[in-house]
């Protein structure tokens, strides 16, 4: 997700340049297939909607979550606290929980936990909420550090969840215990090698891969691996590649999908989903390809993988933080088939 509007938080300045090419590593995986010459989907794709539409002209969606068990898609608004819900098979999303319900005034990252509950980050309100998705009841309201920005959320196989705080050097751990819900200050970033830049947007997207967490720093473009057992932190070697404005993360079958908006207007950086092929131990990554939506993304923020497609929110957050109206309407989530990733071979000729 992006950062606060300028009236509430200073805008992030550009600190990293365009990504460099990645050196060849000893391990390889096949690159995804390229798109057809006209950019259209290959035969057999198109039974599901190619985009999901949110109502109104002020939604400015940010985080979202996909529930694979029910097919429901949940999306939150940055402009207010509205939560929307739809279904993978239907193109329209509708309000599910209204603005200001339970005091919710804005949202950031979202996730579905192992019990089917909806976890909702509260951005610069420093909160995290847990909802029952069947009836919409609030199960827990938890608070992080003062002045923080509770951002993206990742769920682990053991049922615990982890959340980044983009403006305070901490990673939280959320757990449902016999004594109730707890939001623990699980990792003190100041004790790790992670470079922390004050007053800028730092850790953002996060995902759980086995016994590790993988997270991206939006300001430095660096990717980090965190051992969930030892809490040891190691920078992922990307062979010189950087991920400036890295936002939402998703992982499947050795591939890490990294959303990159362009809130800083870095020259030459196209809003995209970058695909990184990871080594088995997650210590190395190799830039493989990228995903683009037909007509391009509009400041993409969060991502989830639903069947053979990536669902990517077109947040237009860069407009909202500057007090501008949306550039395009309606607000949407793009659904991009994973096999339409443009490989390095294709990109080299563009």
C-alpha positions in Angstrom: 0.0 0.0 0.0 1.0 3.6 -0.4 1.5 6.1 2.4 -0.6 8.8 4.1 -2.1 11.8 2.3 0.2 14.8 2.4 -2.0 16.5 5.0 -1.3 13.5 7.4 2.2 12.3 6.4 5.0 13.7 4.2 5.2 12.1 0.8 8.0 9.5 0.1 10.8 10.8 -1.9 12.6 8.8 -4.6 15.7 7.1 -3.2 16.5 4.3 -5.7 17.0 4.3 -9.4 15.6 2.0 -12.0 16.3 -1.7 -11.6 19.5 -3.2 -12.8 19.8 -6.5 -14.7 20.3 -9.6 -12.6 23.4 -11.8 -12.8 22.8 -15.4 -13.8 22.7 -17.9 -10.9 23.4 -21.5 -10.8 19.8 -22.5 -10.2 17.1 -22.0 -12.8 13.4 -22.4 -13.3 11.5 -22.1 -16.6 10.2 -18.6 -17.3 6.5 -18.1 -17.7 5.1 -18.1 -21.2 4.9 -14.9 -23.1 1.7 -13.1 -24.1 0.4 -13.2 -27.6 1.6 -10.5 -30.0 -1.5 -8.4 -29.5 -1.3 -8.7 -25.7 -4.6 -10.7 -25.6 -5.1 -13.9 -23.6 -4.5 -17.3 -25.2 -7.4 -19.5 -26.0 -9.2 -21.1 -23.0 -8.8 -18.0 -20.8 -11.7 -15.6 -20.2 -14.3 -17.7 -18.3 -13.8 -15.5 -15.3 -14.1 -11.7 -15.2 -11.0 -9.9 -16.4 -11.6 -7.1 -13.8 -13.7 -6.5 -10.7 -15.4 -3.2 -10.3 -16.0 -1.2 -7.2 -18.9 1.3 -7.0 -18.6 5.0 -6.6 -15.9 7.6 -7.5 -14.2 7.8 -4.1 -13.4 4.2 -3.2 -9.6 4.4 -3.7 -9.1 0.7 -2.9 -5.9 -0.4 -1.3 -5.5 -3.8 0.4 -7.5 -6.9 -0.5 -7.8 -10.6 0.4 -9.0 -13.6 -1.5 -10.7 -16.5 0.3 -10.0 -19.6 -1.7 -12.5 -21.6 0.3 -15.5 -19.5 -0.5 -14.4 -17.6 -3.6 -15.0 -14.3 -1.9 -12.9 -11.2 -2.6 -12.6 -8.5 0.1 -11.3 -5.0 -0.6 -10.7 -2.1 1.7 -10.8 1.7 1.0 -8.1 4.1 1.9 -10.4 7.2 1.6 -12.7 5.9 4.3 -13.2 2.6 6.2 -15.6 0.9 3.8 -15.0 -2.8 3.2 -16.3 -4.3 -0.1 -17.0 -7.9 -1.0 -17.5 -9.8 -4.2 -17.1 -13.2 -5.7 -14.4 -14.5 -8.1 -17.1 -15.4 -10.6 -18.9 -12.0 -10.6 -17.5 -8.7 -11.9 -19.1 -6.4 -9.3 -18.1 -5.8 -5.7 -20.5 -4.2 -3.2 -20.1 -2.6 0.2 -19.9 -5.3 2.9 -19.1 -3.2 6.0 -19.8 0.5 5.9 -17.4 3.4 6.7 -17.0 4.1 10.4 -18.3 0.7 11.5 -16.3 -0.3 14.6 -14.5 3.1 14.3 -12.8 2.1 11.0 -11.8 5.2 9.0 -9.2 3.8 6.6 -7.7 0.5 5.6 -4.4 -0.9 4.4 -3.3 -4.5 3.9 -5.8 -7.4 4.4 -5.6 -11.2 4.7 -7.7 -14.3 5.3 -6.3 -16.4 8.1 -6.4 -20.2 8.4 -9.7 -20.1 10.2 -11.3 -18.0 7.5 -11.3 -14.8 9.4 -10.6 -11.4 7.8 -7.6 -9.4 9.0 -7.7 -5.7 8.2 -4.8 -3.3 8.7 -5.7 0.2 9.8 -2.8 2.2 8.1 -1.9 5.3 10.0 -4.5 4.7 12.7 -2.1 2.0 13.9 -4.8 -0.6 14.3 -5.5 -4.2 13.2 -9.0 -5.6 13.2 -10.2 -9.2 13.0 -13.6 -10.0 11.5 -15.9 -13.0 11.3 -16.5 -13.3 7.5 -19.8 -15.2 8.0 -21.7 -12.5 9.9 -19.2 -9.6 9.7 -18.8 -9.3 13.5 -15.7 -7.6 14.9 -13.7 -10.2 16.8 -10.7 -8.1 17.9 -9.4 -4.6 17.7 -5.7 -4.4 18.4 -3.3 -1.5 18.4 0.4 -1.2 17.3 3.0 1.3 18.3 2.1 5.0 18.6 2.6 6.8 15.3 2.8 3.6 13.3 1.3 2.6 10.0 0.1 -1.0 10.2 0.3 -2.1 6.6 0.5 -5.5 4.9 -0.3 -8.8 6.6 0.9 -12.4 6.0 -0.6 -15.6 7.4 1.6 -18.5 8.5 0.7 -22.2 8.3 0.5 -22.4 12.2 -2.4 -19.8 12.1 -0.4 -16.9 13.3 -0.1 -13.7 11.2 2.5 -11.1 10.8 2.2 -7.4 9.8 4.6 -4.7 8.8 4.6 -1.3 10.2 5.9 1.1 7.5 6.7 4.0 9.7 7.9 2.3 12.9 10.8 -0.2 12.9 8.8 -3.2 14.1 7.1 -6.3 12.6 4.0 -7.5 14.5 2.9 -11.0 15.2 -0.9 -11.6 15.7 -2.0 -14.7 17.5 -5.3 -16.1 18.8 -4.5 -17.7 22.2 -6.5 -19.1 25.1 -6.2 -15.7 26.8 -7.5 -13.8 23.7 -6.0 -12.0 20.7 -2.5 -10.5 21.0 -0.6 -8.2 18.7 3.0 -8.7 19.7 5.9 -6.5 18.8 7.7 -9.5 17.4 10.8 -8.1 15.7 12.7 -4.9 16.5 14.0 -3.8 13.1 16.7 -1.7 14.8 18.5 -4.9 15.8 18.6 -6.2 12.2 20.6 -5.4 9.0 17.5 -3.8 7.5 18.2 -0.2 6.5 15.5 2.0 8.1 14.9 5.5 6.7 13.1 7.8 9.1 10.0 9.6 7.8 9.8 7.4 4.7 7.9 4.4 3.8 9.9 1.3 4.8 8.7 -2.3 5.1 5.6 -2.8 3.1 4.5 -6.1 1.4 5.1 -9.3 3.3 4.4 -13.0 2.6 5.0 -16.3 4.5 7.0 -19.0 2.8 7.3 -22.1 5.0 9.5 -21.2 8.0 10.3 -17.7 6.6 8.8 -14.4 6.0 9.8 -12.3 2.9 9.3 -8.6 3.0 10.2 -5.6 0.8 11.4 -2.1 1.7 9.7 0.4 -0.5 12.3 3.1 0.0 15.4 1.1 -0.6 14.0 -1.5 -3.0 15.6 -4.3 -1.0 14.1 -7.7 -0.3 14.5 -9.4 3.1 14.2 -12.9 4.4 13.2 -13.4 8.1 13.5 -16.8 9.8 10.3 -17.2 11.9 12.0 -19.5 14.4 15.3 -17.6 15.1 14.2 -14.1 13.8 17.4 -13.9 11.9 17.2 -11.5 9.0 19.1 -11.8 5.7 19.0 -9.6 2.6 17.9 -11.6 -0.5 20.5 -11.4 -3.1 18.8 -10.2 -6.3 22.0 -9.9 -8.3 21.8 -6.1 -8.4 18.1 -5.9 -9.2 16.1 -3.6 -7.0 12.4 -3.3 -6.3 11.7 0.4 -5.8 8.2 1.2 -4.5 7.7 -2.5 -3.7 4.3 -3.1 -2.3 2.1 -6.2 -2.1 3.8 -9.7 -2.3 2.5 -13.1 -3.2 4.4 -16.5 -3.6 3.7 -19.7 -5.5 5.8 -22.5 -6.8 9.1 -20.8 -6.3 7.9 -17.5 -7.8 7.7 -14.3 -5.9 5.2 -11.7 -7.3 6.1 -8.1 -6.3 3.7 -5.2 -7.0 5.5 -2.0 -7.9 3.5 1.2 -8.2 5.3 4.5 -8.9 4.4 6.9 -6.2 7.8 8.5 -6.6 7.7 9.0 -10.4 11.0 7.2 -10.9 11.9 7.6 -14.5 11.5 4.5 -16.6 9.6 2.5 -13.9 6.4 1.2 -15.3 3.7 0.2 -12.7 3.8 -3.6 -12.8 4.0 -6.9 -11.0 7.6 -8.1 -11.1 8.2 -11.9 -11.0 11.3 -13.1 -9.1 12.3 -16.7 -9.3 13.5 -17.6 -5.8 16.2 -20.1 -4.8 14.8 -23.0 -2.6 16.3 -21.4 0.6 15.0 -17.9 -0.4 18.5 -16.5 -0.1 18.7 -15.5 -3.8 16.3 -14.3 -6.4 16.4 -13.8 -10.1 14.3 -11.4 -12.1 12.3 -13.5 -14.5 9.4 -11.6 -16.0 6.6 -9.1 -15.3 2.9 -8.9 -15.4 1.0 -6.1 -17.0 -2.7 -5.5 -17.2 -4.3 -4.6 -20.6 -4.1 -0.8 -20.7 -1.7 -0.8 -17.8 -2.1 -0.7 -14.0 -3.3 2.4 -12.2 -0.9 2.7 -9.2 -1.2 -1.0 -8.2 -1.0 -1.8 -4.5 -1.9 -5.3 -3.3 -1.9 -8.8 -4.9 -3.4 -12.2 -4.4 -3.2 -15.3 -6.5 -6.6 -16.8 -7.3 -6.5 -20.0 -9.4 -4.2 -19.2 -12.3 -4.5 -15.5 -12.1 -3.1 -12.5 -10.2 -5.7 -10.2 -8.7 -4.1 -6.7 -8.4 -5.8 -3.6 -7.0 -5.7 -0.4 -9.1 -5.6 1.9 -6.1 -4.9 5.2 -7.7 -3.4 6.0 -4.3 -1.0 8.5 -5.9 -4.1 10.6 -6.8 -5.7 10.4 -3.4 -2.6 11.4 -1.3 -2.4 14.5 -3.5 -6.1 15.4 -3.0 -6.8 14.7 -6.7 -9.8 12.9 -8.2 -9.3 9.5 -9.7 -7.6 9.5 -13.1 -9.9 6.7 -14.4 -13.3 5.3 -13.3 -14.5 2.9 -12.3 -12.1 1.7 -9.6 -11.1 -1.9 -10.4 -9.1 -5.0 -9.5 -7.3 -6.4 -12.6 -7.3 -10.1 -13.1 -4.2 -11.1 -15.0 -3.5 -14.7 -16.1 -0.1 -15.8 -14.7 0.9 -17.3 -18.0 0.8 -13.8 -19.6 4.0 -12.8 -17.8 6.3 -11.0 -20.2 9.7 -12.8 -20.0 13.1 -11.1 -20.1 13.4 -12.2 -23.7 10.3 -10.4 -24.6 11.2 -7.3 -22.6 14.7 -7.1 -24.2 13.0 -6.4 -27.5 10.7 -3.7 -26.2 
